[in-house]
Amino acid sequence: MNQQTILQIFGDKIKNERIKRNLSQEKFAELTGFHRTYIGMVERAERNITLSNIEKFANALDIDLKTLFTFDETKK
């Protein structure tokens, strides 16, 4: 997998987890402490997010970090 593919899969994962919890990008931004545009950029694979920021996303979603790294291989 190349970097762009990984970023897209990860961005989709964040978006899906956020939507599952009925969180808007604005509400999710409030929970993470980031701006709404940053959330959108991560979801669209326009930002290469750091591990410390991934942890903030996981905490805001109330899930384990490993959940964000579990990808459905059939959706590549």
LUMRO-824241 format. One record per atom (N, C-alpha, C, O, CB): x, y, z; residue in three letters; atom name; residue number from 1. Coordinates in Angstrom, 1 decimal, decimal comma, always signed. Atoms other than C-alpha are relative to their C-alpha. Glycine has a CB too. Layout:
N
+--------+--------+--------+------+------+-----+
:      X :      Y :      Z : type : atom : seq :
+--------+--------+--------+------+------+-----+
:      X :      Y :      Z :  Ala :   CA : NUM :
...
+--------+--------+--------+------+------+-----+
END
This chain:
76
+--------+--------+--------+------+------+-----+
:      X :      Y :      Z : type : atom : seq :
+--------+--------+--------+------+------+-----+
:   +0,8 :   -1,2 :   +0,0 :  Met :    N :   1 :
:   +0,0 :   +0,0 :   +0,0 :  Met :   CA :   1 :
:   +0,9 :   +1,2 :   +0,0 :  Met :    C :   1 :
:   +1,9 :   +1,3 :   +0,7 :  Met :    O :   1 :
:   -1,0 :   +0,0 :   +1,2 :  Met :   CB :   1 :
:   -0,7 :   -1,3 :   -0,1 :  Asn :    N :   2 :
:   +1,2 :   +3,5 :   -0,7 :  Asn :   CA :   2 :
:   -0,5 :   +0,9 :   +1,0 :  Asn :    C :   2 :
:   -1,6 :   +0,6 :   +1,6 :  Asn :    O :   2 :
:   +0,0 :   +0,6 :   -1,4 :  Asn :   CB :   2 :
:   +0,4 :   -0,9 :   -1,0 :  Gln :    N :   3 :
:   +1,0 :   +6,4 :   +1,6 :  Gln :   CA :   3 :
:   -1,4 :   +0,6 :   -0,2 :  Gln :    C :   3 :
:   -2,2 :   +0,7 :   +0,8 :  Gln :    O :   3 :
:   +1,0 :   +1,2 :   +0,1 :  Gln :   CB :   3 :
:   +1,3 :   -0,6 :   +0,3 :  Gln :    N :   4 :
:   -2,1 :   +8,0 :   -0,1 :  Gln :   CA :   4 :
:   -1,1 :   -1,0 :   +0,3 :  Gln :    C :   4 :
:   -2,1 :   -0,6 :   +0,8 :  Gln :    O :   4 :
:   -0,1 :   +0,5 :   -1,4 :  Gln :   CB :   4 :
:   +1,0 :   +1,0 :   -0,2 :  Thr :    N :   5 :
:   -4,0 :   +4,7 :   +0,1 :  Thr :   CA :   5 :
:   -0,2 :   -0,2 :   +1,5 :  Thr :    C :   5 :
:   -1,3 :   -0,3 :   +2,0 :  Thr :    O :   5 :
:   +0,5 :   -1,4 :   -0,6 :  Thr :   CB :   5 :
:   +0,1 :   +0,2 :   -1,4 :  Ile :    N :   6 :
:   -3,2 :   +4,3 :   +3,8 :  Ile :   CA :   6 :
:   -0,8 :   +1,2 :   +0,6 :  Ile :    C :   6 :
:   -1,6 :   +1,0 :   +1,5 :  Ile :    O :   6 :
:   +1,4 :   -0,1 :   +0,7 :  Ile :   CB :   6 :
:   +0,7 :   -1,2 :   -0,5 :  Leu :    N :   7 :
:   -4,3 :   +7,9 :   +4,5 :  Leu :   CA :   7 :
:   -1,5 :   +0,0 :   -0,3 :  Leu :    C :   7 :
:   -2,3 :   +0,4 :   +0,5 :  Leu :    O :   7 :
:   +0,6 :   +1,3 :   -0,6 :  Leu :   CB :   7 :
:   +1,5 :   +0,1 :   +0,4 :  Gln :    N :   8 :
:   -7,6 :   +7,3 :   +2,6 :  Gln :   CA :   8 :
:   -0,7 :   -1,0 :   +0,8 :  Gln :    C :   8 :
:   -1,8 :   -0,7 :   +1,3 :  Gln :    O :   8 :
:   -0,1 :   -0,3 :   -1,5 :  Gln :   CB :   8 :
:   +0,7 :   +1,1 :   -0,8 :  Ile :    N :   9 :
:   -8,4 :   +4,1 :   +4,4 :  Ile :   CA :   9 :
:   -0,1 :   +0,5 :   +1,4 :  Ile :    C :   9 :
:   -1,2 :   +0,3 :   +2,0 :  Ile :    O :   9 :
:   +0,9 :   -1,3 :   +0,0 :  Ile :   CB :   9 :
:   +0,1 :   -0,5 :   -1,3 :  Phe :    N :  10 :
:   -7,6 :   +5,8 :   +7,7 :  Phe :   CA :  10 :
:   -1,0 :   +1,1 :   +0,1 :  Phe :    C :  10 :
:   -1,8 :   +1,1 :   +1,1 :  Phe :    O :  10 :
:   +1,4 :   +0,5 :   +0,5 :  Phe :   CB :  10 :
:   +0,9 :   -1,1 :   +0,0 :  Gly :    N :  11 :
:   -9,6 :   +8,9 :   +6,9 :  Gly :   CA :  11 :
:   -1,5 :   -0,6 :   -0,1 :  Gly :    C :  11 :
:   -2,3 :   -0,1 :   +0,6 :  Gly :    O :  11 :
:   +0,2 :   +0,9 :   -1,2 :  Gly :   CB :  11 :
:   +1,3 :   +0,6 :   +0,1 :  Asp :    N :  12 :
:  -12,6 :   +6,7 :   +5,9 :  Asp :   CA :  12 :
:   -0,4 :   -0,7 :   +1,3 :  Asp :    C :  12 :
:   -1,5 :   -0,6 :   +1,7 :  Asp :    O :  12 :
:   +0,0 :   -1,1 :   -1,1 :  Asp :   CB :  12 :
:   +0,2 :   +0,6 :   -1,3 :  Lys :    N :  13 :
:  -12,2 :   +4,8 :   +9,2 :  Lys :   CA :  13 :
:   -0,5 :   +1,0 :   +1,0 :  Lys :    C :  13 :
:   -1,4 :   +0,8 :   +1,8 :  Lys :    O :  13 :
:   +1,2 :   -0,7 :   +0,5 :  Lys :   CB :  13 :
:   +0,3 :   -1,0 :   -0,9 :  Ile :    N :  14 :
:  -12,3 :   +8,0 :  +11,2 :  Ile :   CA :  14 :
:   -1,5 :   +0,5 :   -0,3 :  Ile :    C :  14 :
:   -2,3 :   +0,7 :   +0,6 :  Ile :    O :  14 :
:   +0,9 :   +1,2 :   -0,1 :  Ile :   CB :  14 :
:   +1,4 :   -0,5 :   +0,4 :  Lys :    N :  15 :
:  -15,4 :   +9,3 :   +9,2 :  Lys :   CA :  15 :
:   -1,1 :   -1,0 :   +0,4 :  Lys :    C :  15 :
:   -2,1 :   -0,7 :   +1,0 :  Lys :    O :  15 :
:   +0,0 :   +0,2 :   -1,5 :  Lys :   CB :  15 :
:   +1,0 :   +1,0 :   -0,4 :  Asn :    N :  16 :
:  -17,2 :   +6,0 :   +9,7 :  Asn :   CA :  16 :
:   -0,3 :   -0,1 :   +1,5 :  Asn :    C :  16 :
:   -1,4 :   -0,2 :   +1,9 :  Asn :    O :  16 :
:   +0,4 :   -1,4 :   -0,6 :  Asn :   CB :  16 :
:   +0,2 :   +0,1 :   -1,5 :  Glu :    N :  17 :
:  -16,6 :   +5,8 :  +13,4 :  Glu :   CA :  17 :
:   -0,7 :   +1,3 :   +0,5 :  Glu :    C :  17 :
:   -1,5 :   +1,2 :   +1,4 :  Glu :    O :  17 :
:   +1,4 :   -0,1 :   +0,7 :  Glu :   CB :  17 :
:   +0,6 :   -1,3 :   -0,4 :  Arg :    N :  18 :
:  -17,6 :   +9,5 :  +13,8 :  Arg :   CA :  18 :
:   -1,5 :   -0,1 :   -0,3 :  Arg :    C :  18 :
:   -2,4 :   +0,3 :   +0,5 :  Arg :    O :  18 :
:   +0,6 :   +1,2 :   -0,7 :  Arg :   CB :  18 :
:   +1,4 :   +0,1 :   +0,5 :  Ile :    N :  19 :
:  -20,8 :   +8,9 :  +11,8 :  Ile :   CA :  19 :
:   -0,8 :   -1,0 :   +0,9 :  Ile :    C :  19 :
:   -2,0 :   -0,8 :   +1,2 :  Ile :    O :  19 :
:   -0,1 :   -0,3 :   -1,5 :  Ile :   CB :  19 :
:   +0,6 :   +1,0 :   -0,8 :  Lys :    N :  20 :
:  -21,6 :   +5,7 :  +13,8 :  Lys :   CA :  20 :
:   -0,5 :   +0,6 :   +1,3 :  Lys :    C :  20 :
:   -1,5 :   +0,1 :   +1,9 :  Lys :    O :  20 :
:   +0,9 :   -1,2 :   +0,3 :  Lys :   CB :  20 :
:   +0,3 :   -0,6 :   -1,3 :  Arg :    N :  21 :
:  -21,7 :   +7,9 :  +16,9 :  Arg :   CA :  21 :
:   -0,8 :   +1,3 :   -0,2 :  Arg :    C :  21 :
:   -1,0 :   +2,0 :   +0,8 :  Arg :    O :  21 :
:   +1,3 :   +0,3 :   +0,8 :  Arg :   CB :  21 :
:   +0,9 :   -1,1 :   +0,3 :  Asn :    N :  22 :
:  -23,9 :  +10,5 :  +15,2 :  Asn :   CA :  22 :
:   +0,7 :   +1,4 :   +0,4 :  Asn :    C :  22 :
:   +0,1 :   +2,3 :   +0,9 :  Asn :    O :  22 :
:   -1,3 :   -0,1 :   +0,8 :  Asn :   CB :  22 :
:   -0,7 :   -1,3 :   -0,3 :  Leu :    N :  23 :
:  -21,2 :  +13,2 :  +15,6 :  Leu :   CA :  23 :
:   +0,3 :   +0,7 :   -1,3 :  Leu :    C :  23 :
:   +0,7 :   +0,2 :   -2,3 :  Leu :    O :  23 :
:   +1,4 :   -0,4 :   +0,7 :  Leu :   CB :  23 :
:   -0,4 :   -0,9 :   +1,1 :  Ser :    N :  24 :
:  -20,9 :  +16,1 :  +13,2 :  Ser :   CA :  24 :
:   +1,5 :   +0,3 :   +0,0 :  Ser :    C :  24 :
:   +2,1 :   +0,0 :   +1,1 :  Ser :    O :  24 :
:   -0,9 :   +1,3 :   +0,0 :  Ser :   CB :  24 :
:   -1,4 :   -0,4 :   +0,0 :  Gln :    N :  25 :
:  -17,5 :  +17,3 :  +12,2 :  Gln :   CA :  25 :
:   +0,2 :   +1,0 :   +1,0 :  Gln :    C :  25 :
:   +1,3 :   +1,1 :   +1,7 :  Gln :    O :  25 :
:   +0,5 :   +0,5 :   -1,4 :  Gln :   CB :  25 :
:   -0,1 :   -1,0 :   -1,0 :  Glu :    N :  26 :
:  -18,1 :  +20,3 :  +14,4 :  Glu :   CA :  26 :
:   +0,1 :   -0,5 :   +1,4 :  Glu :    C :  26 :
:   +0,9 :   -0,1 :   +2,2 :  Glu :    O :  26 :
:   -1,2 :   +1,0 :   -0,1 :  Glu :   CB :  26 :
:   +0,0 :   +0,5 :   -1,4 :  Lys :    N :  27 :
:  -19,0 :  +18,3 :  +17,5 :  Lys :   CA :  27 :
:   +1,3 :   -0,9 :   +0,2 :  Lys :    C :  27 :
:   +1,8 :   -0,8 :   +1,3 :  Lys :    O :  27 :
:   -1,3 :   -0,9 :   +0,1 :  Lys :   CB :  27 :
:   -1,2 :   +0,8 :   -0,2 :  Phe :    N :  28 :
:  -16,1 :  +15,9 :  +16,9 :  Phe :   CA :  28 :
:   +1,2 :   +0,9 :   +0,2 :  Phe :    C :  28 :
:   +2,1 :   +0,6 :   +1,0 :  Phe :    O :  28 :
:   +0,2 :   -0,9 :   -1,3 :  Phe :   CB :  28 :
:   -1,1 :   -1,0 :   -0,1 :  Ala :    N :  29 :
:  -13,8 :  +18,9 :  +16,5 :  Ala :   CA :  29 :
:   +0,0 :   +0,5 :   +1,5 :  Ala :    C :  29 :
:   +1,1 :   +0,6 :   +2,1 :  Ala :    O :  29 :
:   -0,1 :   +1,2 :   -0,9 :  Ala :   CB :  29 :
:   +0,1 :   -0,5 :   -1,4 :  Glu :    N :  30 :
:  -15,0 :  +20,2 :  +19,9 :  Glu :   CA :  30 :
:   +0,6 :   -1,1 :   +1,0 :  Glu :    C :  30 :
:   +1,3 :   -0,8 :   +1,9 :  Glu :    O :  30 :
:   -1,4 :   +0,3 :   +0,4 :  Glu :   CB :  30 :
:   -0,5 :   +1,1 :   -0,9 :  Leu :    N :  31 :
:  -14,3 :  +16,7 :  +21,5 :  Leu :   CA :  31 :
:   +1,5 :   -0,2 :   -0,1 :  Leu :    C :  31 :
:   +2,1 :   -0,6 :   +0,9 :  Leu :    O :  31 :
:   -0,8 :   -1,2 :   -0,4 :  Leu :   CB :  31 :
:   -1,4 :   +0,2 :   +0,2 :  Thr :    N :  32 :
:  -10,8 :  +16,5 :  +20,0 :  Thr :   CA :  32 :
:   +0,9 :   +1,2 :   +0,3 :  Thr :    C :  32 :
:   +2,0 :   +1,1 :   +0,6 :  Thr :    O :  32 :
:   +0,2 :   -0,5 :   -1,4 :  Thr :   CB :  32 :
:   -0,7 :   -1,2 :   -0,1 :  Gly :    N :  33 :
:   -9,8 :  +20,1 :  +20,4 :  Gly :   CA :  33 :
:   +0,6 :   +0,5 :   -1,3 :  Gly :    C :  33 :
:   +1,4 :   +1,5 :   -1,2 :  Gly :    O :  33 :
:   +1,1 :   -0,2 :   +1,0 :  Gly :   CB :  33 :
:   -0,5 :   -0,5 :   +1,3 :  Phe :    N :  34 :
:   -9,1 :  +20,5 :  +16,7 :  Phe :   CA :  34 :
:   -1,0 :   +0,8 :   -0,7 :  Phe :    C :  34 :
:   -2,2 :   +0,8 :   -0,3 :  Phe :    O :  34 :
:   +0,4 :   -1,2 :   -0,8 :  Phe :   CB :  34 :
:   +0,9 :   -0,8 :   +0,8 :  His :    N :  35 :
:  -10,7 :  +22,8 :  +14,2 :  His :   CA :  35 :
:   -0,7 :   -1,0 :   -1,0 :  His :    C :  35 :
:   -0,2 :   -2,0 :   -1,4 :  His :    O :  35 :
:   +0,7 :   +1,1 :   -0,8 :  His :   CB :  35 :
:   +0,8 :   +0,8 :   +0,9 :  Arg :    N :  36 :
:  -13,5 :  +21,3 :  +12,0 :  Arg :   CA :  36 :
:   +0,7 :   -0,2 :   -1,3 :  Arg :    C :  36 :
:   +0,6 :   -1,3 :   -1,9 :  Arg :    O :  36 :
:   -1,3 :   +0,7 :   -0,2 :  Arg :   CB :  36 :
:   -0,7 :   +0,2 :   +1,3 :  Thr :    N :  37 :
:  -11,4 :  +21,9 :   +8,9 :  Thr :   CA :  37 :
:   +1,1 :   -1,1 :   +0,0 :  Thr :    C :  37 :
:   +1,3 :   -1,8 :   -0,9 :  Thr :    O :  37 :
:   +0,5 :   +1,3 :   -0,5 :  Thr :   CB :  37 :
:   -1,1 :   +1,0 :   -0,2 :  Tyr :    N :  38 :
:   -8,6 :  +19,7 :  +10,3 :  Tyr :   CA :  38 :
:   -0,7 :   -1,4 :   -0,1 :  Tyr :    C :  38 :
:   -0,1 :   -2,3 :   -0,7 :  Tyr :    O :  38 :
:   +0,7 :   +0,2 :   +1,3 :  Tyr :   CB :  38 :
:   +0,7 :   +1,3 :   +0,0 :  Ile :    N :  39 :
:  -11,1 :  +16,9 :  +10,9 :  Ile :   CA :  39 :
:   -0,4 :   -0,4 :   -1,5 :  Ile :    C :  39 :
:   -0,1 :   -1,5 :   -1,9 :  Ile :    O :  39 :
:   -1,3 :   +0,1 :   +0,8 :  Ile :   CB :  39 :
:   +0,3 :   +0,3 :   +1,4 :  Gly :    N :  40 :
:  -12,3 :  +17,2 :   +7,3 :  Gly :   CA :  40 :
:   +1,2 :   -0,4 :   -0,9 :  Gly :    C :  40 :
:   +1,1 :   -1,3 :   -1,7 :  Gly :    O :  40 :
:   -0,7 :   +1,2 :   -0,6 :  Gly :   CB :  40 :
:   -1,2 :   +0,3 :   +0,7 :  Met :    N :  41 :
:   -8,8 :  +17,2 :   +6,0 :  Met :   CA :  41 :
:   +0,5 :   -1,4 :   +0,3 :  Met :    C :  41 :
:   +1,0 :   -2,1 :   -0,6 :  Met :    O :  41 :
:   +1,1 :   +1,0 :   +0,3 :  Met :   CB :  41 :
:   -0,4 :   +1,4 :   -0,4 :  Val :    N :  42 :
:   -8,0 :  +14,0 :   +7,9 :  Val :   CA :  42 :
:   -0,9 :   -1,0 :   -0,7 :  Val :    C :  42 :
:   -0,4 :   -2,0 :   -1,3 :  Val :    O :  42 :
:   +0,0 :   -0,2 :   +1,5 :  Val :   CB :  42 :
:   +1,0 :   +1,0 :   +0,6 :  Glu :    N :  43 :
:  -11,2 :  +12,3 :   +6,6 :  Glu :   CA :  43 :
:   +0,2 :   +0,0 :   -1,5 :  Glu :    C :  43 :
:   -0,1 :   -1,1 :   -2,1 :  Glu :    O :  43 :
:   -1,4 :   +0,5 :   +0,3 :  Glu :   CB :  43 :
:   -0,2 :   +0,0 :   +1,5 :  Arg :    N :  44 :
:  -10,3 :  +13,3 :   +3,0 :  Arg :   CA :  44 :
:   +1,4 :   -0,4 :   -0,4 :  Arg :    C :  44 :
:   +1,8 :   -0,3 :   -1,6 :  Arg :    O :  44 :
:   -0,3 :   +1,4 :   -0,6 :  Arg :   CB :  44 :
:   -1,4 :   +0,4 :   +0,3 :  Ala :    N :  45 :
:   -6,7 :  +12,1 :   +3,3 :  Ala :   CA :  45 :
:   +0,9 :   +1,1 :   -0,4 :  Ala :    C :  45 :
:   +1,8 :   +0,8 :   -1,2 :  Ala :    O :  45 :
:   +0,0 :   -1,2 :   -1,0 :  Ala :   CB :  45 :
:   -0,8 :   -1,1 :   +0,4 :  Glu :    N :  46 :
:   -5,3 :  +15,5 :   +2,9 :  Glu :   CA :  46 :
:   +1,0 :   +0,4 :   +1,1 :  Glu :    C :  46 :
:   +1,9 :   +1,2 :   +0,9 :  Glu :    O :  46 :
:   -0,9 :   +1,2 :   -0,2 :  Glu :   CB :  46 :
:   -0,9 :   -0,2 :   -1,0 :  Arg :    N :  47 :
:   -3,4 :  +15,4 :   +6,2 :  Arg :   CA :  47 :
:   +0,6 :   -1,3 :   +0,5 :  Arg :    C :  47 :
:   -0,1 :   -2,3 :   +0,6 :  Arg :    O :  47 :
:   -0,6 :   +0,7 :   +1,2 :  Arg :   CB :  47 :
:   -0,6 :   +1,1 :   -0,6 :  Asn :    N :  48 :
:   -0,9 :  +12,9 :   +7,6 :  Asn :   CA :  48 :
:   +0,1 :   +0,2 :   +1,5 :  Asn :    C :  48 :
:   +1,0 :   +0,8 :   +2,0 :  Asn :    O :  48 :
:   +1,5 :   -0,3 :   -0,7 :  Asn :   CB :  48 :
:   +0,2 :   -0,3 :   -1,4 :  Ile :    N :  49 :
:   -2,0 :  +12,8 :  +11,2 :  Ile :   CA :  49 :
:   +1,1 :   -0,7 :   +0,8 :  Ile :    C :  49 :
:   +1,5 :   -1,8 :   +0,5 :  Ile :    O :  49 :
:   -1,4 :   -0,5 :   +0,4 :  Ile :   CB :  49 :
:   -1,1 :   +0,6 :   -0,9 :  Thr :    N :  50 :
:   +0,5 :  +12,1 :  +14,0 :  Thr :   CA :  50 :
:   -0,7 :   -1,0 :   +1,0 :  Thr :    C :  50 :
:   -1,9 :   -1,0 :   +1,2 :  Thr :    O :  50 :
:   +0,7 :   +1,1 :   +0,8 :  Thr :   CB :  50 :
:   +0,5 :   +1,0 :   -0,9 :  Leu :    N :  51 :
:   +0,1 :   +9,3 :  +16,5 :  Leu :   CA :  51 :
:   -0,6 :   +0,7 :   +1,3 :  Leu :    C :  51 :
:   -1,6 :   +0,2 :   +1,8 :  Leu :    O :  51 :
:   +1,2 :   -0,9 :   +0,5 :  Leu :   CB :  51 :
:   +0,6 :   -0,6 :   -1,2 :  Ser :    N :  52 :
:   -0,6 :  +11,7 :  +19,4 :  Ser :   CA :  52 :
:   -1,3 :   +0,6 :   -0,4 :  Ser :    C :  52 :
:   -2,2 :   +0,6 :   +0,5 :  Ser :    O :  52 :
:   +1,0 :   +1,2 :   +0,5 :  Ser :   CB :  52 :
:   +1,3 :   -0,5 :   +0,4 :  Asn :    N :  53 :
:   -3,4 :  +13,2 :  +17,4 :  Asn :   CA :  53 :
:   -1,0 :   -1,2 :   -0,2 :  Asn :    C :  53 :
:   -2,2 :   -1,0 :   +0,0 :  Asn :    O :  53 :
:   +0,1 :   +0,8 :   -1,3 :  Asn :   CB :  53 :
:   +0,8 :   +1,2 :   +0,2 :  Ile :    N :  54 :
:   -4,7 :   +9,7 :  +16,5 :  Ile :   CA :  54 :
:   -0,6 :   -0,4 :   +1,4 :  Ile :    C :  54 :
:   -1,7 :   -0,8 :   +1,5 :  Ile :    O :  54 :
:   +0,8 :   -1,1 :   -0,6 :  Ile :   CB :  54 :
:   +0,5 :   +0,3 :   -1,4 :  Glu :    N :  55 :
:   -4,9 :   +9,1 :  +20,3 :  Glu :   CA :  55 :
:   -1,1 :   +0,9 :   +0,4 :  Glu :    C :  55 :
:   -2,1 :   +0,4 :   +1,1 :  Glu :    O :  55 :
:   +1,2 :   +0,1 :   +1,0 :  Glu :   CB :  55 :
:   +1,1 :   -0,9 :   -0,4 :  Lys :    N :  56 :
:   -7,0 :  +12,2 :  +20,8 :  Lys :   CA :  56 :
:   -1,3 :   -0,4 :   -0,8 :  Lys :    C :  56 :
:   -2,4 :   -0,3 :   -0,2 :  Lys :    O :  56 :
:   +0,4 :   +1,5 :   -0,4 :  Lys :   CB :  56 :
:   +1,2 :   +0,4 :   +0,8 :  Phe :    N :  57 :
:   -9,3 :  +11,0 :  +18,0 :  Phe :   CA :  57 :
:   -0,6 :   -1,3 :   +0,7 :  Phe :    C :  57 :
:   -1,9 :   -1,3 :   +0,9 :  Phe :    O :  57 :
:   +0,4 :   -0,3 :   -1,5 :  Phe :   CB :  57 :
:   +0,5 :   +1,2 :   -0,7 :  Ala :    N :  58 :
:   -9,6 :   +7,6 :  +19,7 :  Ala :   CA :  58 :
:   -0,7 :   +0,3 :   +1,3 :  Ala :    C :  58 :
:   -1,8 :   -0,3 :   +1,6 :  Ala :    O :  58 :
:   +1,1 :   -1,0 :   +0,2 :  Ala :   CB :  58 :
:   +0,6 :   -0,4 :   -1,2 :  Asn :    N :  59 :
:  -10,3 :   +9,1 :  +23,0 :  Asn :   CA :  59 :
:   -1,4 :   +0,7 :   -0,2 :  Asn :    C :  59 :
:   -2,4 :   +0,4 :   +0,5 :  Asn :    O :  59 :
:   +0,9 :   +1,0 :   +0,8 :  Asn :   CB :  59 :
:   +1,2 :   -0,7 :   +0,2 :  Ala :    N :  60 :
:  -13,0 :  +11,4 :  +21,6 :  Ala :   CA :  60 :
:   -1,1 :   -1,0 :   -0,5 :  Ala :    C :  60 :
:   -2,3 :   -0,8 :   -0,3 :  Ala :    O :  60 :
:   +0,2 :   +1,1 :   -1,1 :  Ala :   CB :  60 :
:   +0,9 :   +1,0 :   +0,4 :  Leu :    N :  61 :
:  -14,6 :   +8,4 :  +19,9 :  Leu :   CA :  61 :
:   -0,3 :   -1,1 :   +1,0 :  Leu :    C :  61 :
:   -1,1 :   -2,0 :   +0,8 :  Leu :    O :  61 :
:   +0,5 :   -0,7 :   -1,3 :  Leu :   CB :  61 :
:   +0,1 :   +1,0 :   -1,1 :  Asp :    N :  62 :
:  -14,2 :   +6,3 :  +23,1 :  Asp :   CA :  62 :
:   +0,2 :   -1,4 :   -0,5 :  Asp :    C :  62 :
:   -0,6 :   -2,3 :   -0,2 :  Asp :    O :  62 :
:   -1,4 :   +0,1 :   +0,6 :  Asp :   CB :  62 :
:   -0,4 :   +1,3 :   +0,5 :  Ile :    N :  63 :
:  -12,5 :   +3,5 :  +21,3 :  Ile :   CA :  63 :
:   +1,5 :   -0,2 :   +0,3 :  Ile :    C :  63 :
:   +2,2 :   +0,7 :   +0,5 :  Ile :    O :  63 :
:   -0,3 :   -0,2 :   -1,5 :  Ile :   CB :  63 :
:   -1,4 :   +0,3 :   -0,1 :  Asp :    N :  64 :
:   -9,1 :   +1,7 :  +21,6 :  Asp :   CA :  64 :
:   +0,7 :   +0,5 :   -1,3 :  Asp :    C :  64 :
:   +0,2 :   +0,5 :   -2,4 :  Asp :    O :  64 :
:   +0,2 :   -1,5 :   +0,2 :  Asp :   CB :  64 :
:   -0,8 :   -0,4 :   +1,1 :  Leu :    N :  65 :
:   -6,3 :   +2,9 :  +19,4 :  Leu :   CA :  65 :
:   +0,0 :   -1,1 :   -1,1 :  Leu :    C :  65 :
:   -0,1 :   -0,8 :   -2,3 :  Leu :    O :  65 :
:   +1,4 :   +0,3 :   +0,4 :  Leu :   CB :  65 :
:   -0,1 :   +1,1 :   +0,9 :  Lys :    N :  66 :
:   -6,1 :   -0,5 :  +17,8 :  Lys :   CA :  66 :
:   -1,2 :   -0,1 :   -1,0 :  Lys :    C :  66 :
:   -1,1 :   -0,6 :   -2,1 :  Lys :    O :  66 :
:   +0,2 :   -1,3 :   +0,7 :  Lys :   CB :  66 :
:   +1,2 :   +0,0 :   +0,8 :  Thr :    N :  67 :
:   -9,6 :   -0,1 :  +16,5 :  Thr :   CA :  67 :
:   +0,1 :   +0,8 :   -1,2 :  Thr :    C :  67 :
:   -0,4 :   +0,5 :   -2,3 :  Thr :    O :  67 :
:   -1,3 :   +0,4 :   +0,8 :  Thr :   CB :  67 :
:   -0,2 :   -0,8 :   +1,1 :  Leu :    N :  68 :
:   -8,5 :   +2,7 :  +14,3 :  Leu :   CA :  68 :
:   +1,0 :   -0,5 :   -1,0 :  Leu :    C :  68 :
:   +1,1 :   +0,0 :   -2,1 :  Leu :    O :  68 :
:   +0,5 :   +1,4 :   +0,5 :  Leu :   CB :  68 :
:   -1,0 :   +0,6 :   +0,9 :  Phe :    N :  69 :
:   -5,8 :   +0,5 :  +12,8 :  Phe :   CA :  69 :
:   -0,5 :   -1,3 :   -0,5 :  Phe :    C :  69 :
:   +0,3 :   -2,1 :   -1,2 :  Phe :    O :  69 :
:   +1,3 :   -0,1 :   +0,7 :  Phe :   CB :  69 :
:   +0,5 :   +1,2 :   +0,5 :  Thr :    N :  70 :
:   -8,1 :   -2,4 :  +12,0 :  Thr :   CA :  70 :
:   -0,8 :   +0,3 :   -1,2 :  Thr :    C :  70 :
:   -1,9 :   +1,0 :   -1,2 :  Thr :    O :  70 :
:   -0,9 :   -0,7 :   +1,1 :  Thr :   CB :  70 :
:   +0,6 :   -0,4 :   +1,3 :  Phe :    N :  71 :
:   -9,0 :   -2,1 :   +8,3 :  Phe :   CA :  71 :
:   -0,6 :   -1,2 :   -0,6 :  Phe :    C :  71 :
:   -0,1 :   -2,3 :   -0,5 :  Phe :    O :  71 :
:   +1,0 :   +0,6 :   -0,9 :  Phe :   CB :  71 :
:   +0,7 :   +1,0 :   +0,7 :  Asp :    N :  72 :
:  -11,4 :   -4,1 :   +6,3 :  Asp :   CA :  72 :
:   +0,7 :   -0,2 :   -1,4 :  Asp :    C :  72 :
:   +0,6 :   +0,7 :   -2,2 :  Asp :    O :  72 :
:   -1,5 :   +0,3 :   -0,3 :  Asp :   CB :  72 :
:   -0,8 :   +0,2 :   +1,2 :  Glu :    N :  73 :
:   -9,1 :   -5,5 :   +3,6 :  Glu :   CA :  73 :
:   -0,8 :   -0,1 :   -1,3 :  Glu :    C :  73 :
:   -0,3 :   +0,2 :   -2,4 :  Glu :    O :  73 :
:   +0,8 :   -1,3 :   +0,1 :  Glu :   CB :  73 :
:   +0,8 :   +0,1 :   +1,2 :  Thr :    N :  74 :
:  -12,0 :   -6,0 :   +1,2 :  Thr :   CA :  74 :
:   -0,4 :   +1,4 :   -0,6 :  Thr :    C :  74 :
:   -0,9 :   +1,5 :   -1,7 :  Thr :    O :  74 :
:   -1,2 :   -0,8 :   +0,2 :  Thr :   CB :  74 :
:   +0,4 :   -1,3 :   +0,4 :  Lys :    N :  75 :
:  -12,6 :   -2,2 :   +1,0 :  Lys :   CA :  75 :
:   +1,1 :   +0,8 :   -0,6 :  Lys :    C :  75 :
:   +1,0 :   +2,0 :   -0,7 :  Lys :    O :  75 :
:   -0,6 :   +0,7 :   +1,1 :  Lys :   CB :  75 :
:   -1,1 :   -0,7 :   +0,6 :  Lys :    N :  76 :
:   -9,3 :   -1,3 :   -0,7 :  Lys :   CA :  76 :
:   -0,3 :   +0,6 :   -1,3 :  Lys :    C :  76 :
:   +0,5 :   +1,2 :   -2,0 :  Lys :    O :  76 :
:   +1,2 :   -0,9 :   -0,1 :  Lys :   CB :  76 :
+--------+--------+--------+------+------+-----+
END
